[in-house]
Amino acid sequence: MKTLMGVAVGTLIGGLVLGLYRIGAIQLNHPDPARYPVLGIDVSHHQGEIDWPTVASAGVSFSYIKSTEGRDFVDPLFETNWNAAREAGVPRGAYHFFTFCSPGSAQAEHFLRVVPPSEDALTPVADVEFAGNCTGYSDLLEVRRELRSFLETVERAWGRKPILYLTPDSLERVLGPDLADYPVWIRSVFFEPSPRSYRGWLLWQFSGNDRIPGVEGPIDRNALRPGHSLRVLGGPPA
């Protein structure tokens, strides 16, 4: 009986902790503001309508906004968020969710139609992860080749090397030893990455469930590598 009661209590506590984490009441990472003064967000239509002036007042230094996915999807709130962030004075860049089952050149052309080069935008990002991706690919080496095609096409158009948003898994399996000359934005919501890990990462996504004024519901939070300003992303100094 005591064993069953202990299991029940443990399950109840586990469920409570998980629920608090999902709503953002529990944060596992707390970047030191003295070391990480440049903090940002990334958003898509999943955040719904965003009050960008309030976001700006909350001290958000930069934002990345989902623009496109694959070869034909456009985030339904991209244009709204893109223009509103600019009007609110929040430096913003666009990110493209790279799918494993479409040619990289076609995805790049789609992205560039929606987000043509702009001097007042931050460097573009390719979101490369297994979660939410297609499962019809047969060869990750081919995925890597198509990703390179996407990156090189966007780089030629923008005159900047795109940033790669990666999970540790996608960094190891998709990139492998290749594409080492592209900056890394690493997702690590449980631990602070060491400065030398993940190819000397440039951006760190430290939370996927944070809360900030102006956004209803959980939101991704990100930190720029210590010692850098927004100039490294193509923006003004923070």
VEXDREN-2710 file (C-alpha; in Angstrom, 1 decimal):
% VEXDREN-2710
k/r/px/py/pz
1/MET/0.0/0.0/0.0
2/LYS/2.8/2.4/0.9
3/THR/4.5/1.7/-2.5
4/LEU/1.3/2.4/-4.4
5/MET/0.8/5.6/-2.4
6/GLY/4.3/6.7/-3.1
7/VAL/3.8/6.1/-6.8
8/ALA/0.6/8.1/-6.8
9/VAL/2.2/11.0/-4.9
10/GLY/5.2/10.9/-7.3
11/THR/2.9/10.9/-10.3
12/LEU/0.9/13.8/-8.9
13/ILE/4.0/15.8/-8.2
14/GLY/5.5/15.0/-11.6
15/GLY/2.3/16.1/-13.3
16/LEU/2.2/19.3/-11.3
17/VAL/5.8/20.2/-12.1
18/LEU/5.3/19.4/-15.8
19/GLY/2.2/21.6/-15.8
20/LEU/4.0/24.5/-14.2
21/TYR/6.9/24.1/-16.7
22/ARG/4.5/24.1/-19.7
23/ILE/2.9/27.4/-18.6
24/GLY/6.2/29.0/-18.0
25/ALA/6.1/29.1/-14.2
26/ILE/9.3/27.1/-14.0
27/GLN/12.4/28.2/-15.9
28/LEU/15.4/26.0/-16.0
29/ASN/17.9/28.5/-17.4
30/HIS/18.4/32.0/-15.9
31/PRO/21.1/33.8/-18.0
32/ASP/23.1/36.3/-15.9
33/PRO/22.2/39.8/-17.3
34/ALA/25.7/40.9/-16.7
35/ARG/27.0/38.2/-19.1
36/TYR/24.0/38.1/-21.4
37/PRO/22.8/41.7/-21.9
38/VAL/21.4/41.1/-25.4
39/LEU/18.2/39.0/-25.1
40/GLY/15.7/38.3/-27.8
41/ILE/12.6/36.2/-28.8
42/ASP/11.5/34.1/-31.8
43/VAL/7.9/34.0/-32.8
44/SER/5.5/32.6/-35.4
45/HIS/1.7/32.6/-35.8
46/HIS/1.5/30.2/-32.8
47/GLN/2.0/33.2/-30.5
48/GLY/-1.1/34.8/-32.0
49/GLU/-1.4/38.6/-32.0
50/ILE/1.6/40.3/-30.5
51/ASP/1.6/43.7/-28.9
52/TRP/5.0/44.8/-30.3
53/PRO/5.2/48.2/-28.5
54/THR/4.8/46.4/-25.2
55/VAL/7.4/43.8/-26.2
56/ALA/9.8/46.7/-27.0
57/SER/9.1/48.2/-23.6
58/ALA/9.9/44.9/-22.0
59/GLY/13.5/45.2/-23.0
60/VAL/13.6/42.7/-25.9
61/SER/16.8/43.5/-27.9
62/PHE/15.9/41.6/-31.0
63/SER/13.4/39.2/-32.6
64/TYR/13.3/36.5/-35.2
65/ILE/10.0/36.0/-37.0
66/LYS/9.0/32.9/-38.9
67/SER/8.5/33.7/-42.5
68/THR/8.4/30.5/-44.5
69/GLU/8.6/26.7/-44.5
70/GLY/9.5/24.3/-47.2
71/ARG/8.9/25.4/-50.8
72/ASP/5.5/27.1/-50.5
73/PHE/4.3/27.8/-46.9
74/VAL/4.2/31.4/-45.7
75/ASP/3.5/32.0/-42.0
76/PRO/0.1/33.7/-41.9
77/LEU/1.3/36.4/-39.4
78/PHE/4.7/37.0/-40.9
79/GLU/3.9/40.3/-42.7
80/THR/2.0/41.6/-39.7
81/ASN/4.8/40.7/-37.3
82/TRP/7.5/41.9/-39.6
83/ASN/6.0/45.4/-40.1
84/ALA/4.8/45.8/-36.5
85/ALA/8.2/44.8/-35.0
86/ARG/9.9/47.4/-37.2
87/GLU/7.4/50.1/-36.3
88/ALA/7.9/49.3/-32.6
89/GLY/11.7/49.6/-33.0
90/VAL/12.5/46.0/-32.3
91/PRO/15.3/44.8/-34.6
92/ARG/14.0/41.8/-36.5
93/GLY/15.2/39.0/-38.8
94/ALA/13.3/36.2/-40.6
95/TYR/13.7/32.5/-40.2
96/HIS/12.8/29.7/-42.6
97/PHE/11.9/26.2/-41.4
98/PHE/14.0/24.0/-43.7
99/THR/12.2/20.8/-44.7
100/PHE/14.1/17.6/-45.5
101/CYS/11.9/16.6/-48.4
102/SER/12.1/19.6/-50.7
103/PRO/15.0/20.8/-52.9
104/GLY/17.1/23.5/-51.2
105/SER/17.2/25.8/-54.2
106/ALA/13.3/25.8/-54.4
107/GLN/13.1/26.6/-50.6
108/ALA/15.6/29.4/-51.0
109/GLU/13.8/30.9/-53.9
110/HIS/10.6/30.7/-51.9
111/PHE/12.2/32.4/-48.9
112/LEU/13.7/35.2/-51.1
113/ARG/10.4/35.9/-52.7
114/VAL/8.9/36.5/-49.2
115/VAL/11.9/38.1/-47.6
116/PRO/14.1/39.9/-50.2
117/PRO/17.4/41.3/-49.0
118/SER/16.9/44.3/-46.7
119/GLU/19.6/46.4/-45.0
120/ASP/17.4/47.0/-42.0
121/ALA/16.9/43.3/-41.2
122/LEU/19.0/40.9/-39.2
123/THR/20.8/38.1/-40.9
124/PRO/18.4/35.3/-42.1
125/VAL/18.1/32.0/-40.3
126/ALA/17.5/28.4/-41.4
127/ASP/15.7/26.4/-38.8
128/VAL/17.0/22.8/-39.1
129/GLU/15.5/20.3/-36.7
130/PHE/13.8/16.9/-36.8
131/ALA/10.8/17.9/-34.7
132/GLY/7.9/18.8/-37.0
133/ASN/9.8/17.9/-40.1
134/CYS/8.9/15.5/-42.9
135/THR/9.9/11.8/-42.5
136/GLY/10.0/10.8/-46.2
137/TYR/13.7/11.5/-46.7
138/SER/16.0/8.5/-47.3
139/ASP/19.5/10.0/-46.9
140/LEU/20.7/12.6/-44.5
141/LEU/23.8/13.2/-46.7
142/GLU/21.4/14.3/-49.4
143/VAL/19.5/16.5/-46.9
144/ARG/22.9/18.1/-46.1
145/ARG/23.6/18.8/-49.7
146/GLU/20.2/20.4/-50.2
147/LEU/20.7/22.5/-47.0
148/ARG/24.0/23.7/-48.5
149/SER/22.2/24.7/-51.7
150/PHE/19.7/26.7/-49.6
151/LEU/22.4/28.4/-47.6
152/GLU/24.5/29.3/-50.6
153/THR/21.6/30.7/-52.5
154/VAL/20.4/32.9/-49.7
155/GLU/24.0/34.0/-48.9
156/ARG/24.5/35.1/-52.5
157/ALA/21.3/37.2/-52.4
158/TRP/21.8/38.7/-48.9
159/GLY/25.6/39.0/-48.9
160/ARG/25.7/37.4/-45.5
161/LYS/26.1/33.9/-44.2
162/PRO/22.7/32.7/-42.9
163/ILE/22.6/31.4/-39.3
164/LEU/21.7/27.8/-38.6
165/TYR/19.2/27.2/-35.8
166/LEU/19.9/23.7/-34.5
167/THR/19.2/21.2/-31.8
168/PRO/22.2/19.1/-30.7
169/ASP/20.6/16.2/-32.6
170/SER/20.3/18.0/-35.9
171/LEU/23.8/19.5/-35.5
172/GLU/25.3/16.0/-35.1
173/ARG/23.2/14.1/-37.7
174/VAL/22.3/16.7/-40.4
175/LEU/25.5/18.8/-40.4
176/GLY/28.0/16.2/-39.2
177/PRO/31.4/17.6/-40.0
178/ASP/30.1/19.8/-42.8
179/LEU/29.0/23.4/-43.0
180/ALA/31.4/24.5/-40.3
181/ASP/31.6/28.0/-41.7
182/TYR/28.0/28.9/-40.8
183/PRO/27.1/30.5/-37.4
184/VAL/25.2/28.3/-35.0
185/TRP/22.1/29.1/-33.0
186/ILE/21.8/26.2/-30.5
187/ARG/18.7/25.1/-28.6
188/SER/19.6/24.1/-25.1
189/VAL/16.7/24.6/-22.7
190/PHE/18.1/22.5/-19.9
191/PHE/21.7/23.6/-19.6
192/GLU/23.8/26.6/-20.4
193/PRO/26.2/25.6/-23.3
194/SER/29.9/26.1/-22.7
195/PRO/31.5/28.7/-24.9
196/ARG/33.5/26.1/-26.8
197/SER/30.6/23.7/-27.4
198/TYR/28.4/23.5/-30.5
199/ARG/31.0/25.0/-32.8
200/GLY/31.4/28.1/-30.6
201/TRP/27.7/29.0/-30.9
202/LEU/26.5/32.6/-31.7
203/LEU/23.0/32.4/-30.3
204/TRP/21.5/30.3/-27.5
205/GLN/17.9/29.5/-27.2
206/PHE/17.6/29.1/-23.4
207/SER/13.9/28.7/-23.0
208/GLY/10.9/27.5/-24.9
209/ASN/8.3/28.4/-22.3
210/ASP/9.2/31.9/-21.1
211/ARG/6.7/34.7/-20.5
212/ILE/7.0/38.4/-21.5
213/PRO/4.6/41.3/-21.6
214/GLY/2.9/41.8/-24.9
215/VAL/2.8/38.0/-25.8
216/GLU/0.0/35.8/-24.6
217/GLY/1.3/32.3/-23.8
218/PRO/4.8/30.8/-23.7
219/ILE/7.5/32.1/-26.0
220/ASP/11.0/31.1/-27.0
221/ARG/13.8/33.3/-25.5
222/ASN/17.3/33.6/-26.8
223/ALA/20.6/35.2/-25.8
224/LEU/23.4/36.5/-27.9
225/ARG/26.9/35.2/-27.1
226/PRO/28.6/37.3/-24.5
227/GLY/30.9/39.9/-25.9
228/HIS/28.9/40.6/-29.0
229/SER/26.5/43.3/-30.0
230/LEU/23.7/43.1/-32.6
231/ARG/26.2/44.2/-35.2
232/VAL/27.2/40.6/-35.5
233/LEU/23.6/39.8/-36.6
234/GLY/23.6/42.7/-39.1
235/GLY/21.8/45.1/-36.7
236/PRO/22.7/48.2/-34.6
237/PRO/24.6/47.9/-31.3
238/ALA/22.4/46.8/-28.5
END
